[in-house]
Amino acid sequence: MVFLVYICHMQKNETQIFGIRAVIEAINSGKTIDKVFLQKGLRGELFNELDQLLRSNAISTSFVPSEKLNRLTKKNHQGVVAFISPVTFYELDSLVLNVIESGEIPKFLVLDQLSDVRNFGAIIRTAECTGVHGIIIQKKGGAPVNADAVKTSAGAIFKMPICKVDHIKDAIYHLQSSGIHVVAATEKAKETLYDIDFKVPIAIVMGSEGKGVSPSVLKIVDQQAKLPILGEITSLNVSVACGAFLYEVVRQRIS
């Protein structure tokens, strides 16, 4: 069987790759793969090679019907469609160390399973405007770093260091061991964000749109804080809530 290599440029800052061999070569060449869609029931020696690469590199994958792949591309995709990330990701330990050595007071943002790409882009934009030193996301389960994220962030995604980690909890432990106080934004908290001292080295954890910060993460953070809600709607959009938290950090540090 002859395997063809296809690379199709979609929108600005987003590249789509299709074909098993094409994706294998992209991974081996060091490209940052954001997401891979695999056809359900795919088998074969070459697919096994791809599957091992995806697993060893902890690349986010989804098994989908062939109809989904056909909507992504009209080409001969061979059951595999992947997207190359428009940005290069940072290593968490190096980024944290660089920020500490710079003499600035660390300000990080941790996104726990946030899935909506437009919320993600809006948060990146606000984070850049408020001087966040880096955003930490999980490799699997979160919003894709794609052209929609680029557009919604108004280009801020190219100025904001983003770290992809295997597990959010491990990232939080690393931040804490580096002297960074970790605060989770949750409506379950007793304290409001106005009770928190944001003048110290800080990392704010924002949760997913539907479930918020996961219970296992809430157990290990240093503090929890909520926004006071005066109306009948019990919660805010996560990007709006994130903006409120970040600007409270700004207010405290410039006052």
Residue frames as qw, qx, qy, qz and C-alpha x, y, z in Angstrom:
[[0.000, 0.888, 0.460, 0.000, 0.00, 0.00, 0.00],
 [0.408, 0.339, -0.012, 0.848, 1.31, 3.46, -0.87],
 [0.271, -0.758, -0.458, 0.378, 0.89, 6.12, 1.83],
 [0.314, 0.663, 0.175, 0.657, 0.68, 9.68, 0.61],
 [0.361, -0.367, -0.369, 0.774, 1.74, 12.74, 2.57],
 [0.045, 0.745, 0.419, 0.517, -0.64, 15.67, 2.58],
 [0.277, -0.372, -0.374, 0.803, -0.25, 19.00, 4.28],
 [0.051, 0.697, 0.525, 0.486, -3.07, 21.49, 3.95],
 [0.156, -0.041, -0.306, 0.938, -2.81, 25.06, 5.24],
 [0.067, -0.683, -0.728, -0.004, -6.19, 26.01, 6.65],
 [0.071, -0.976, -0.168, -0.116, -6.42, 29.39, 8.28],
 [0.265, 0.739, -0.409, 0.466, -3.61, 31.72, 9.18],
 [0.193, -0.540, 0.671, -0.469, -1.48, 30.27, 12.02],
 [0.776, -0.083, 0.539, -0.318, -3.08, 26.84, 11.75],
 [0.330, 0.421, -0.759, -0.371, -1.82, 23.87, 9.76],
 [0.880, -0.015, 0.291, -0.375, -3.78, 20.71, 9.14],
 [0.081, 0.438, -0.869, -0.214, -2.00, 17.46, 8.35],
 [0.871, 0.056, 0.234, -0.428, -3.67, 14.32, 7.09],
 [0.798, 0.386, -0.463, 0.003, -2.35, 10.85, 6.32],
 [0.875, -0.468, -0.045, 0.110, -0.70, 8.41, 8.70],
 [0.767, 0.105, -0.017, 0.633, 2.84, 8.86, 7.40],
 [0.139, 0.705, 0.034, 0.695, 2.49, 12.65, 7.36],
 [0.560, -0.763, 0.022, -0.323, 1.58, 12.76, 11.04],
 [0.912, -0.264, -0.003, 0.313, 4.38, 10.33, 11.95],
 [0.607, 0.343, 0.012, 0.717, 6.93, 12.49, 10.14],
 [0.120, -0.792, -0.030, -0.598, 5.58, 15.66, 11.74],
 [0.748, -0.659, 0.024, -0.078, 5.97, 14.19, 15.24],
 [0.880, -0.098, 0.062, 0.460, 9.45, 12.84, 14.50],
 [0.446, 0.519, 0.052, 0.727, 10.55, 16.22, 13.14],
 [0.300, -0.196, -0.466, 0.809, 9.63, 17.91, 16.41],
 [0.220, -0.407, -0.315, -0.829, 6.45, 19.68, 15.34],
 [0.187, 0.047, 0.667, -0.719, 4.13, 20.59, 18.19],
 [0.278, -0.301, -0.785, -0.465, 0.95, 18.62, 17.51],
 [0.335, -0.198, 0.311, -0.867, -2.09, 20.08, 19.21],
 [0.710, 0.098, 0.484, -0.502, -4.69, 17.43, 18.44],
 [0.118, 0.202, -0.874, -0.425, -5.03, 14.24, 16.39],
 [0.755, 0.130, 0.219, -0.604, -8.33, 12.79, 15.18],
 [0.052, -0.242, 0.949, 0.195, -8.25, 9.05, 14.47],
 [0.664, -0.029, -0.406, -0.627, -10.88, 7.02, 12.69],
 [0.716, -0.274, 0.506, -0.394, -12.56, 4.44, 14.89],
 [0.946, 0.130, 0.292, -0.056, -11.42, 0.91, 14.14],
 [0.436, 0.798, -0.416, -0.027, -8.17, 1.96, 12.45],
 [0.888, -0.308, 0.322, 0.116, -5.68, -0.91, 12.35],
 [0.766, 0.594, -0.110, 0.220, -2.37, -1.88, 10.73],
 [0.782, -0.130, -0.142, 0.593, 1.37, -1.84, 11.28],
 [0.279, 0.395, 0.019, 0.875, 1.82, 1.80, 10.35],
 [0.437, -0.702, -0.188, -0.530, -1.06, 2.84, 12.57],
 [0.825, -0.467, -0.238, 0.211, 0.55, 0.96, 15.47],
 [0.583, 0.102, -0.091, 0.801, 3.71, 2.98, 14.90],
 [0.076, -0.557, -0.118, -0.818, 1.68, 6.19, 14.98],
 [0.670, -0.630, -0.296, -0.258, -0.24, 5.08, 18.06],
 [0.785, -0.294, -0.238, 0.491, 3.00, 4.43, 19.96],
 [0.351, 0.267, -0.010, 0.898, 4.31, 7.87, 18.99],
 [0.330, -0.634, -0.229, -0.661, 1.11, 9.56, 20.13],
 [0.774, -0.567, -0.282, -0.007, 1.24, 7.77, 23.47],
 [0.737, -0.147, -0.164, 0.638, 4.95, 8.35, 24.12],
 [0.224, 0.244, 0.033, 0.943, 4.59, 12.05, 23.32],
 [0.001, -0.493, -0.670, 0.555, 1.32, 12.41, 25.29],
 [0.104, 0.002, -0.369, -0.924, -0.42, 13.97, 22.30],
 [0.485, 0.253, 0.487, -0.681, -4.14, 14.58, 22.66],
 [0.110, 0.017, -0.847, -0.520, -6.18, 12.20, 20.48],
 [0.598, 0.190, 0.395, -0.671, -9.83, 11.49, 19.73],
 [0.185, 0.084, 0.925, 0.322, -11.32, 8.47, 17.97],
 [0.418, 0.416, 0.162, -0.791, -14.12, 9.67, 15.71],
 [0.729, 0.428, 0.533, -0.038, -16.33, 8.33, 12.90],
 [0.513, 0.108, 0.471, 0.710, -15.06, 8.69, 9.34],
 [0.117, 0.830, 0.459, 0.294, -17.77, 11.32, 8.72],
 [0.359, -0.888, -0.025, 0.288, -16.04, 13.63, 11.17],
 [0.528, -0.347, 0.443, 0.636, -12.73, 13.28, 9.32],
 [0.378, 0.461, 0.608, 0.524, -14.47, 13.83, 5.97],
 [0.044, -0.951, -0.302, -0.058, -15.79, 17.12, 7.30],
 [0.461, -0.740, 0.191, 0.452, -12.30, 18.17, 8.36],
 [0.051, -0.528, 0.596, 0.603, -10.81, 17.50, 4.92],
 [0.811, 0.431, 0.039, -0.394, -11.93, 16.31, 1.49],
 [0.332, 0.618, -0.707, -0.089, -8.55, 14.69, 0.83],
 [0.862, -0.030, -0.506, -0.026, -7.53, 11.06, 1.32],
 [0.315, -0.749, 0.392, -0.431, -6.91, 11.28, 5.06],
 [0.578, 0.188, -0.785, 0.117, -6.35, 7.53, 5.61],
 [0.662, -0.544, -0.515, -0.012, -8.21, 7.81, 8.89],
 [0.569, -0.431, -0.238, 0.658, -5.92, 10.41, 10.46],
 [0.174, 0.814, 0.139, 0.537, -6.19, 14.20, 10.66],
 [0.596, -0.438, -0.310, 0.597, -3.92, 16.29, 12.91],
 [0.084, 0.959, 0.103, 0.251, -3.43, 19.95, 13.70],
 [0.619, 0.121, -0.277, 0.725, -0.05, 21.55, 14.29],
 [0.302, -0.789, -0.363, 0.394, -0.07, 24.07, 17.12],
 [0.351, 0.849, 0.077, 0.388, 0.50, 27.70, 16.04],
 [0.214, -0.870, 0.350, -0.275, 2.70, 28.30, 19.11],
 [0.605, 0.248, -0.688, 0.315, 5.68, 26.68, 20.79],
 [0.689, -0.667, -0.220, -0.179, 5.05, 25.56, 24.34],
 [0.025, 0.720, -0.540, 0.435, 7.30, 26.33, 27.30],
 [0.627, -0.098, -0.728, 0.259, 8.71, 23.99, 29.92],
 [0.475, -0.806, -0.269, -0.228, 7.11, 24.78, 33.28],
 [0.739, -0.507, -0.101, 0.432, 10.19, 24.41, 35.48],
 [0.510, 0.125, 0.159, 0.836, 12.31, 26.64, 33.23],
 [0.058, -0.680, -0.322, -0.656, 9.60, 29.30, 32.97],
 [0.588, -0.770, -0.245, -0.028, 9.03, 29.43, 36.74],
 [0.719, -0.331, -0.003, 0.611, 12.77, 29.64, 37.40],
 [0.366, 0.344, 0.237, 0.832, 13.21, 32.44, 34.84],
 [0.246, -0.784, -0.301, -0.484, 10.39, 34.48, 36.35],
 [0.688, -0.681, -0.156, 0.194, 11.76, 34.08, 39.89],
 [0.673, -0.155, 0.106, 0.715, 15.28, 35.01, 38.78],
 [0.229, 0.607, 0.303, 0.698, 13.95, 38.10, 36.99],
 [0.148, -0.058, -0.443, 0.882, 13.05, 39.63, 40.35],
 [0.436, -0.228, -0.245, -0.835, 9.40, 40.12, 39.39],
 [0.484, -0.056, 0.687, -0.539, 6.61, 38.80, 41.61],
 [0.012, 0.036, 0.928, 0.371, 5.35, 35.66, 39.87],
 [0.554, 0.284, 0.279, -0.731, 1.82, 35.72, 38.51],
 [0.033, 0.090, -0.922, -0.376, 0.63, 32.50, 36.85],
 [0.691, 0.099, 0.070, -0.712, -2.70, 31.22, 35.59],
 [0.148, -0.094, 0.983, 0.056, -3.69, 27.53, 35.70],
 [0.632, 0.110, -0.189, -0.743, -6.61, 26.37, 33.54],
 [0.342, -0.101, 0.913, -0.197, -8.15, 23.14, 34.80],
 [0.300, 0.306, 0.887, 0.172, -9.89, 21.40, 31.88],
 [0.303, 0.621, 0.115, -0.713, -11.26, 24.59, 30.34],
 [0.565, 0.188, 0.754, 0.277, -12.68, 23.40, 27.03],
 [0.396, 0.846, 0.353, -0.054, -14.23, 26.31, 25.14],
 [0.656, 0.156, 0.166, 0.719, -11.68, 27.68, 22.69],
 [0.075, 0.753, 0.186, 0.627, -13.21, 31.17, 22.63],
 [0.591, -0.804, -0.034, -0.060, -13.09, 31.41, 26.41],
 [0.826, -0.218, 0.118, 0.506, -9.50, 30.22, 26.21],
 [0.468, 0.457, 0.187, 0.733, -8.60, 32.92, 23.68],
 [0.207, -0.855, -0.141, -0.455, -10.34, 35.63, 25.70],
 [0.742, -0.653, 0.007, 0.149, -8.49, 34.54, 28.85],
 [0.743, 0.044, 0.131, 0.655, -5.15, 34.65, 27.04],
 [0.200, 0.687, 0.175, 0.677, -5.90, 38.20, 25.92],
 [0.463, -0.840, -0.053, -0.277, -6.77, 39.31, 29.46],
 [0.854, -0.395, 0.034, 0.338, -3.76, 37.49, 30.89],
 [0.611, 0.287, 0.107, 0.730, -1.41, 39.32, 28.54],
 [0.037, -0.771, -0.135, -0.622, -3.01, 42.67, 29.40],
 [0.607, -0.761, 0.033, -0.227, -2.61, 42.04, 33.13],
 [0.086, 0.752, -0.630, 0.174, 1.02, 40.91, 33.02],
 [0.935, -0.210, 0.250, -0.134, 0.58, 37.20, 33.68],
 [0.150, -0.659, 0.697, 0.239, 3.92, 35.43, 33.35],
 [0.174, 0.180, -0.917, -0.309, 2.53, 32.18, 31.97],
 [0.779, -0.038, 0.058, -0.623, -0.56, 30.02, 31.47],
 [0.127, -0.257, 0.957, -0.037, -0.55, 26.34, 32.41],
 [0.789, 0.123, -0.083, -0.596, -2.86, 23.88, 30.68],
 [0.693, -0.181, 0.696, -0.039, -3.14, 20.11, 30.61],
 [0.032, -0.276, 0.772, 0.571, -2.11, 18.18, 27.52],
 [0.146, -0.281, -0.889, -0.331, -5.37, 16.26, 27.36],
 [0.138, -0.614, -0.754, 0.188, -8.92, 17.44, 27.82],
 [0.091, -0.625, -0.174, 0.756, -8.47, 21.17, 27.44],
 [0.482, 0.814, 0.139, -0.293, -9.31, 23.67, 24.72],
 [0.807, 0.258, 0.238, 0.474, -7.21, 23.32, 21.55],
 [0.216, -0.673, 0.170, 0.686, -4.51, 25.86, 20.77],
 [0.511, 0.382, 0.642, 0.425, -5.73, 26.61, 17.25],
 [0.183, 0.323, 0.299, 0.879, -6.66, 29.42, 14.89],
 [0.356, -0.744, -0.447, -0.346, -9.83, 30.21, 16.83],
 [0.631, -0.621, -0.220, 0.410, -7.75, 30.69, 19.96],
 [0.465, -0.007, 0.165, 0.869, -5.36, 32.92, 18.02],
 [0.023, -0.541, -0.417, -0.730, -8.21, 35.05, 16.70],
 [0.488, -0.762, -0.398, -0.150, -10.07, 35.39, 20.00],
 [0.651, -0.502, -0.130, 0.555, -6.85, 36.29, 21.82],
 [0.243, 0.969, 0.007, -0.051, -6.28, 39.12, 19.31],
 [0.629, 0.607, -0.374, 0.310, -2.75, 37.77, 18.78],
 [0.399, -0.741, 0.422, -0.336, -1.91, 37.78, 22.50],
 [0.984, -0.120, 0.133, -0.017, -1.27, 34.04, 22.28],
 [0.761, 0.469, -0.163, 0.417, 2.05, 34.81, 20.55],
 [0.067, 0.689, -0.370, 0.620, 3.15, 36.98, 23.50],
 [0.679, -0.492, 0.298, -0.456, 1.97, 34.74, 26.33],
 [0.143, 0.355, -0.922, 0.057, 4.09, 31.77, 27.46],
 [0.851, -0.129, -0.019, -0.508, 1.92, 28.64, 27.59],
 [0.079, -0.383, 0.913, -0.119, 2.97, 25.43, 29.32],
 [0.835, -0.049, -0.336, -0.433, 1.37, 22.08, 28.55],
 [0.201, -0.431, 0.813, -0.336, 1.68, 19.60, 31.39],
 [0.338, -0.069, -0.925, -0.157, 0.71, 15.96, 31.85],
 [0.401, -0.584, -0.701, 0.089, -1.22, 16.60, 35.05],
 [0.109, -0.803, -0.053, -0.584, -2.50, 19.86, 36.54],
 [0.733, -0.678, -0.042, -0.033, -1.96, 18.61, 40.10],
 [0.818, -0.089, 0.030, 0.568, 1.73, 17.96, 39.46],
 [0.305, 0.579, 0.090, 0.751, 2.05, 21.50, 38.08],
 [0.420, -0.811, -0.077, -0.400, 0.43, 22.90, 41.22],
 [0.850, -0.460, -0.017, 0.255, 2.81, 20.93, 43.43],
 [0.665, 0.209, 0.064, 0.714, 5.72, 22.35, 41.44],
 [0.005, 0.738, 0.097, 0.668, 4.42, 25.90, 41.80],
 [0.644, -0.741, -0.064, -0.182, 3.96, 25.45, 45.54],
 [0.861, -0.263, 0.020, 0.436, 7.45, 24.00, 45.97],
 [0.484, 0.377, 0.102, 0.783, 8.74, 27.11, 44.17],
 [0.178, -0.297, -0.395, 0.851, 7.17, 29.39, 46.77],
 [0.226, -0.144, -0.374, -0.888, 4.10, 30.31, 44.73],
 [0.336, 0.185, 0.666, -0.640, 0.74, 30.59, 46.53],
 [0.106, -0.155, -0.817, -0.545, -2.00, 28.76, 44.62],
 [0.352, 0.250, 0.446, -0.784, -5.57, 30.09, 44.78],
 [0.108, 0.289, 0.882, 0.357, -8.54, 28.35, 43.17],
 [0.338, 0.018, -0.040, -0.940, -11.48, 30.36, 41.89],
 [0.246, -0.259, -0.924, -0.137, -14.61, 28.54, 43.01],
 [0.430, -0.486, -0.167, -0.742, -18.12, 29.48, 44.06],
 [0.792, -0.373, -0.483, 0.030, -17.78, 26.90, 46.85],
 [0.460, 0.183, -0.422, 0.760, -15.26, 29.11, 48.69],
 [0.337, -0.747, -0.497, 0.285, -16.04, 30.94, 51.91],
 [0.281, -0.575, 0.070, 0.765, -13.66, 33.83, 51.18],
 [0.532, 0.824, 0.183, -0.070, -14.04, 36.29, 48.32],
 [0.730, 0.388, -0.007, 0.562, -11.17, 37.32, 46.07],
 [0.006, -0.836, 0.110, -0.538, -11.02, 40.61, 48.02],
 [0.736, -0.645, 0.180, -0.100, -9.92, 38.66, 51.11],
 [0.929, 0.065, 0.090, 0.353, -6.86, 37.23, 49.35],
 [0.254, -0.805, 0.304, 0.441, -3.36, 38.74, 49.47],
 [0.817, 0.522, 0.193, 0.153, -2.34, 38.86, 45.80],
 [0.077, 0.934, -0.348, 0.000, 0.87, 40.81, 46.45],
 [0.571, -0.442, 0.684, 0.105, 2.74, 37.56, 47.06],
 [0.123, 0.263, -0.829, -0.478, 3.86, 35.16, 44.31],
 [0.613, 0.215, 0.472, -0.596, 0.57, 33.80, 43.04],
 [0.094, 0.008, -0.855, -0.510, -1.04, 31.27, 40.72],
 [0.562, 0.154, 0.293, -0.758, -4.78, 31.42, 40.09],
 [0.151, 0.069, 0.964, 0.210, -6.64, 28.25, 39.10],
 [0.548, 0.223, -0.008, -0.806, -9.72, 28.61, 36.88],
 [0.507, 0.045, 0.857, -0.084, -11.94, 25.63, 36.19],
 [0.126, 0.215, 0.797, 0.550, -13.99, 24.32, 33.29],
 [0.280, -0.203, -0.219, -0.912, -17.15, 26.01, 32.07],
 [0.680, -0.333, -0.474, -0.450, -19.51, 23.38, 33.41],
 [0.815, -0.352, -0.438, 0.145, -17.85, 21.77, 36.43],
 [0.260, -0.927, 0.219, -0.157, -15.45, 24.42, 37.67],
 [0.097, 0.622, -0.757, 0.176, -12.20, 23.44, 39.36],
 [0.762, -0.055, -0.633, -0.128, -12.07, 19.68, 39.88],
 [0.725, -0.661, -0.015, -0.191, -12.45, 18.40, 43.48],
 [0.899, -0.119, -0.059, 0.416, -9.02, 16.76, 43.46],
 [0.419, 0.465, -0.057, 0.778, -7.42, 20.09, 42.59],
 [0.357, -0.760, -0.050, -0.540, -9.43, 21.98, 45.21],
 [0.863, -0.478, -0.138, 0.087, -7.99, 19.66, 47.86],
 [0.788, -0.087, -0.016, 0.609, -4.39, 20.66, 47.20],
 [0.232, 0.708, 0.062, 0.664, -4.56, 24.43, 46.57],
 [0.311, 0.011, -0.508, 0.803, -3.50, 26.86, 49.30],
 [0.215, 0.331, 0.414, -0.820, -6.69, 28.92, 49.26],
 [0.175, 0.503, 0.768, 0.355, -10.09, 29.11, 47.60],
 [0.043, 0.360, 0.164, -0.917, -11.85, 32.32, 46.65],
 [0.276, 0.585, 0.741, 0.183, -15.11, 33.34, 45.01],
 [0.022, 0.238, 0.191, 0.952, -16.58, 36.38, 43.36],
 [0.222, 0.336, 0.617, -0.677, -19.48, 37.98, 45.24],
 [0.023, -0.319, -0.743, -0.588, -22.66, 37.48, 43.21],
 [0.167, 0.197, 0.389, -0.884, -25.40, 40.06, 43.82],
 [0.555, 0.135, -0.312, -0.759, -27.87, 38.99, 41.16],
 [0.866, -0.037, 0.296, -0.401, -29.98, 35.89, 40.68],
 [0.836, 0.432, -0.337, 0.039, -27.60, 34.20, 38.23],
 [0.795, -0.589, 0.124, 0.071, -25.22, 32.16, 40.37],
 [0.712, -0.267, 0.362, 0.539, -22.10, 32.22, 38.23],
 [0.224, 0.815, -0.224, -0.485, -20.17, 34.21, 35.65],
 [0.837, 0.521, -0.153, 0.069, -18.66, 33.17, 32.35],
 [0.850, -0.327, 0.014, 0.413, -15.20, 31.78, 33.15],
 [0.537, 0.365, 0.079, 0.757, -13.36, 34.34, 31.02],
 [0.186, -0.792, -0.089, -0.575, -15.19, 37.19, 32.76],
 [0.769, -0.638, -0.038, 0.002, -14.49, 35.70, 36.20],
 [0.814, -0.014, 0.020, 0.580, -10.85, 35.26, 35.26],
 [0.269, 0.616, 0.067, 0.737, -10.64, 38.92, 34.27],
 [0.467, -0.806, -0.062, -0.359, -12.07, 39.96, 37.63],
 [0.863, -0.435, 0.014, 0.259, -9.47, 37.90, 39.50],
 [0.700, 0.200, 0.074, 0.681, -6.56, 39.12, 37.41],
 [0.094, 0.699, 0.064, 0.706, -7.50, 42.76, 37.73],
 [0.640, -0.757, -0.041, -0.127, -7.80, 42.39, 41.50],
 [0.834, -0.179, 0.051, 0.519, -4.19, 41.21, 41.41],
 [0.408, 0.491, 0.126, 0.759, -3.28, 44.27, 39.37],
 [0.283, -0.834, -0.138, -0.453, -5.19, 46.59, 41.72],
 [0.763, -0.633, -0.022, 0.129, -3.43, 45.24, 44.79],
 [0.787, -0.075, 0.119, 0.601, 0.02, 45.37, 43.26],
 [0.329, 0.478, 0.155, 0.800, -0.21, 48.93, 41.92],
 [0.361, -0.848, -0.264, -0.285, -2.03, 50.45, 44.91]]
